[in-house]
Amino acid sequence: MNQKYSQSHFLFNIPTMIFFGCGEFHSLNDHCKDMGAKVAIALDPYFLESEYNQLILEYLKDKSPVVFHDTHPDPHVEDADQLAKIIKDEKCDYIIAMGGGSTIDTSKAAAILATNEGVCWDYCYQAVDGKMLRPREVKNCPLPIIAIPTTAGSGSEATYFGLVTNYERKIKTNVLDRSIYPKVSIVDPELTISLPQKQTAYTGIDVLVHALETLICKKANPASSMFALEAIRLVASALKRCVMNGADIEARSMMALASTYGGISIAHDGGCIIHDIGVPLSALYNLNHGASLAVCLSEVIRWTLPAATEQFAAVSRIFNPGLSGTTESKAAYALPDIFDEFLSDIGVTETLTDFGLYEKDIENVVDYLDNYIAWNFVNHPKMASLEDVRLILRACL
């Protein structure tokens, strides 16, 4: 990318120790030695019937393990409250979060609550009249977390925030504090092999969007862009292979690494309008997180152009090397169609209408954005108005 390094000022910090590799899960005990005497295990419900459920209990039998498995796919604030209560009642010293982003995010919030007063909602970023309010201060150091991702999607193993939803208020938001970076993350691609085809596709789209938004956002810096570009290269090479053959361990490994790279990158730059639009689609209409991104991905790019032409051109050429000899403008404007074809190839073709949303629902989404999210539009390379969002959403029906 044509970045002016002499004008760059940025912080880049990855405090998490990341252990990557097939079979790395089996070294779990090595990473628990100095963590404490008793462990709380937050386990994705999907793994309750798997061999890994028994293995983790066997590996940690000397740590008096307490297991929590009541996380939801888009975690409720109450999930974190319940996990924190168990941790306090059982006097656990640390948390092992084994699952997708929902399990890891729940554990991050619970880690705060285990050592601080209040409930999860107190520590969530909230907005009133379109202005972001800072949550309750995290005064005491949260419990340490060992994150073991079982999907290639959220990148939560390498971030300091966790997505949670208050379903009573229909608000999806963040718990965000640098103290909740996992102390250790074990990224073992073998744990993702059993992920179903559709979920593989949706979580893979999350990786792609993390990296894409990092690349185009106004806060982009040379370090985060490096991780983002490599994540995009890995997704372009591997996601379709994973969807077609879940047992392709080389492709699964590439996607696991892409997910971690995507988490590293977005933790430094934040998201853009694709994620912003996805939030109310999940909060109000229960769309899967990856689906909420996929459904508007191409249309957001079409609307954004010609802004970020250089970045979009670079991505187009990753997916279609045949565009390397064309102008940046031509390559950039090809990207929405490239992504439409890519999404079709991995079986993600749903529109908002397919998910039960119609013209009448657009104002609900726009009102939500106006109240809770619009303050974040400034990070996108092209400033959006609410009318722009209406136009994007109509194109997604």
Phi, psi and omega in degrees: 000148183274070181264146179268096186296329180293343180254007183272131172225117182203159173257133175227119186212127175236089184286346182283134170278118184251120177252115185245140171151152176297129180086359182297334177307324185287354175263014185310315183302326181298332184267358183255357191303320185253018185273333183139179187273336186225137186240142168259128180252116172267112188244130176303129180306332180300332184266002182300324183263007184265166178296333183291333175299313179291321181296316183294325177291323178293315181297328187250020184299336179274000181254017179046057189294139173244126188254133174239128183224028184255036176276148177262159181305318168249100196300140177278150174302328180293333176300315180294320179299317181294316179297318180297321179297317178298316181300316180292315181298321184268357179056050179283150183262337181200171184237137166251119180253109182242109181164198177281189182302328181298316180292317181292319180295319176302318181293325178297315179295317180295327179298324176292312185293334181294338183236002181228158179285162173097189181240171185305317184300331180296334186256010179269143173289127182233162180229144175228125181054040176078003180251133181283132178254136178288140181280183177301142182288137174276100186274325183251145182299126179296164174296147176291150182236137165253116181261132177232091183290140178244007172230161173252087187204285192290330186069015184297342176293350184228024181232168180245029176220161178220132178277130175222160182233133170266099186287336177294320180264353183058051179232126175254129187208189184245143155263126190219119176195136183296343180285351181256013164305135174303143176289320179224140171234132178250108183256099183247108183302334181297335181288347182263355188298324185276000181296129182300160187303310183295319180293326174300316180294312183297315180293326177296324177295323177301317177301311182301315183289322174306311183292317181297314181294323175301319184292322187264346189288162183291339180271003184305142176225167185302323182288312180294324179296325178298312178294321182296314181297320179292322176299317179296318178300318180293317178298315181300327183274330196243333189297315180300320178298318179297319181293319181286328183213095183299340182271003179287093189292330178293316178294319177299321179294319178297318180290324178298319178291319178300320179298315179295317177299319178297320177295315179302316185290312185288338176295339182262341187236338182082170184270181179232203190291333179300311176293323180301315179290325181296330184300306179293333177296325176282314185293319185268329188234008173060030174291141170307143185303312179297322178296322181293336177275315183299323187293337181242000187305302185294322182291325176296320179294317179302318180290322185292321180301141014270005175300151178059030181304316182298315182292315180296324178297319179299319180291317178304318183288337173291315181284331181223088181302340179296346179272002184298334181266003182265172177290158178300320181298313180297317180296317182297315183289347176280343189298316180303318179292324177299316180291323176302316179292319179298314179298320178298320181296331180259012173080022179247092186236006186293144172257173176300323178299321178299332179268008176089017177256141182227182181309321183295340182273347185300318182296327177299317180293316181295318178298319178299313180299318180299320184280325193236338192237333191304334178301336183272354181301336185296343181279345180284148184292344176231123184291130183256141169263169177295328177294324175300318180296320177301317180296319178297314182296321178297323179291343181266354182292000000 
